[in-house]
């Protein structure tokens, strides 16, 4: 398991850095906010934000990304495309996340693509 966590934490760090490329100016103390949209009531859906949080905790324990801590913000899409779109809009407009990790459900992902 440690190897899997290490790989996922590196992948999360790369995603975080990639998400910051167009995010505009940020202060070094500002956290990197990652939105995770998934179904909270399913085993698989609930494991997505847990895995992201686990990787974020590992990265944060090592000083974060360029000194910035990672903050995970989760949203329940209830396996609904319309709920996922609302969650995405909230994540970007209100919560000002730097990047979003979306659901594994095709209908939800297709609704979020535009």
Rosetta blueprint (number, residue, H / E / L):
1 X L
2 X H
3 X H
4 X H
5 X H
6 X H
7 X H
8 X H
9 X H
10 X H
11 X H
12 X H
13 X H
14 X H
15 X H
16 X H
17 X H
18 X H
19 X H
20 X H
21 X L
22 X L
23 X L
24 X L
25 X L
26 X L
27 X L
28 X L
29 X L
30 X L
31 X L
32 X E
33 X E
34 X E
35 X E
36 X E
37 X E
38 X E
39 X L
40 X L
41 X L
42 X L
43 X H
44 X H
45 X H
46 X H
47 X H
48 X H
49 X H
50 X H
51 X H
52 X H
53 X H
54 X H
55 X H
56 X H
57 X H
58 X H
59 X H
60 X H
61 X H
62 X L
63 X L
64 X L
65 X E
66 X L
67 X L
68 X E
69 X L
70 X E
71 X E
72 X E
73 X E
74 X E
75 X E
76 X E
77 X L
78 X L
79 X L
80 X L
81 X H
82 X H
83 X H
84 X H
85 X H
86 X H
87 X H
88 X H
89 X H
90 X H
91 X H
92 X H
93 X H
94 X L
95 X L
96 X L
97 X L
98 X L
99 X E
100 X E
101 X E
102 X L
103 X L
104 X L
105 X L
106 X H
107 X H
108 X H
109 X H
110 X H
111 X H
112 X H
113 X H
114 X L
